[in-house]
Amino acid sequence: MYLRATAKINLSLDVVGKREDGYHEVRMIMQKVGMYDRLMLEAVRGGHGISLTTNLSYIPTDENNLVVKAARLLMEEAGVDDGLRIRLDKFIPVAAGLAGGSADAAMTMIGVNRLFSLGLTEAQLMERGARIGADVPYCILEGTALSEGIGEILTPLPPMPAAHILLSKPNISVSTKDVYAALDATEISAHPDVRGQAEAIRAGDLCGMTEPSRMANVLESVTGSRYPVIGAIEQVMMEMGALRAIMSGSGPTIFGIFDDSTKAEACRKRLRRERPTARTFLTWPDTRGGKKQHEGQ
C-alpha cells in the first residue's frame, strides 16, 4: 500500500494562553500543501513486529520515529498478530515547522487501519492520533482547518483560495519545544485575527486572507529574533510580489503566498541563487492529500 503524507503550513498562528499542565492554548489555521513524503506499508503475514527503513540515514527507525509509534499503537490495541514492513521516503524537510513527522504518523495510522481492516472511523483515528502528537489529528483530517485548544479542537474550513505557495527552509533546525518554552504568552502585544482569516477563506477572498492583521505567526517573536535569516527571506518574498510572507509553525520554514505564477517562479529563482543552502520549493494548496508532484531542489 502506497500513501502520500503531505506537509502543512500555518496560515496564521496565535498563542492565547498557557495551561497549568504547561501546554499552550493556540488558535491557528492549518493548510496542507502539495509537498509530500512517500510511505509504503506491507503486511507480513505470520511475521512479528514492525520494521521501518528510510532514505535518510539520520532518521530513526525505532520507537523514536512517530511512524513506528503510530503503527504500534493501533496494532497492539487491535491485537494484530501479523508483522508490518514500512518504507518511508522523506522529502519534507525535517524540523522545519511543516509537520512532516506528524503527517507520516497520520498516514501510517490511515494505512494500518486499511491494511488490517480495523474499521476505525476518521474521528476514532484522530482521537488516537492525539496520543502521538498535537498535529497528528489535523494531518488525518487534512485540507484547511481552524485549530484550537492545544491543537486537538479542529473545525474544517472550505479550501483556501487558489494560490502559489513558495516555501524556503534555511539551513537551520528549530526545536518546537524550545520555542514554546521561550515564549511568554502574556507579553504578546499583537494577536492575529484568526477568526477574521477564517471568514475570508469562507468567502474565497485571497487578499482578505493574507491581510497582515490576519496572516501572522506570534512564534516569530522567538524564532525570528534568533535567526535573522527568517526576516531576510520574508523581505525577499515581499519584494518579489508575495501578498504576504510569514514563518510556518515554530519555524524555520518561511512561506509566501503569490497570486501570480510568474512572480512566484522569479522569487524561487532569486532565492535559489542568493540562498543556495536553503531548500526552496514552489507548491500549491492541497485540499485532500494532493495528486501532483512538488517542484523544488
ABEGO torsion letter per residue (X at the ends): XBBBBBBBBBABBBBAEBBAAGBBBBBBBBBBBABBBBBBBBBBBGBBEBBBBBABAABBABAABAAAAAAAAAAAAAGBABBBBBBBBBABBBGAGAGAAAAAAAAAAAAAAAAAGAGBBAAAAAAAAAAABAAAAAAAAEEBBBBBEAGABBBBBBBBBBBBBBBBBBBBBBBAAAAAAABBAAABABBBBAAAAAAAAAAGBAAAAABAAABBBAAAAAAAAABAAAAAAAAAAAAAGBABBBBBEAOABBBBBBABAAAAAAAAAAAAAABAABBBBBBBBBABGEABBBBEX
